[in-house]
């Protein structure tokens, strides 16, 4: 009799497989940091709005 909760042994899906660290893949240069800062303007704006509502 097979156990009810038994699951077949499978390989991890690609989404669960270890991935290269994207943060470590690129050196921290002034240009890269400036680009990241500019790209995150909407995130900072959203965070500021959320913090303002909590006060």
N, C-alpha and C positions, 0 to 999 in steps of 0.2 A: 504494500500500500504506500503510495507516494504522499509525502507530507503536503498539507494544504498550502502552506506559505512558501513552498520551495519555488525558487525562480531559477531559470537556466543561467549558467555562467555566460556572460557576454562581455565583450570589450567595451570600454567607455566610449560614449559618443564623442564625436569631434568637439562638441561644445564643452564637454567636461574634461577633455584631455589638457594637460598642461600647455600653456601658451607662453610665448616669449614676453618678457616684461617690456611694454612699450615705453615706460618712463625711463628705463635704463638703456634702451636702444638708441636714444638720441642724446648727444652731449648737451649739457646745460650752458648754452651760450646766451649772450645778451639778446641776440636776434630771436632765438627760440622763446625766451622768456617774454619778450615784448609781444610776440605773436600770440602766445598763450594768454597773456593779460588782455589783449585786445579782443580775442575770441570769447572771453568769459565776461564781457560787459553785461550781457543779458542776465547771467547768473548772479552777478553782484547786484544788479538792479532788483531782481526778484527777491534776493535775500534781504536787501534793505527794506523793501516793502513789507516783507513778513515780519521783520524785527520792529518796524514802526507800528504794526497792528498789535503787537504784544505789549506795547507800552501804554 
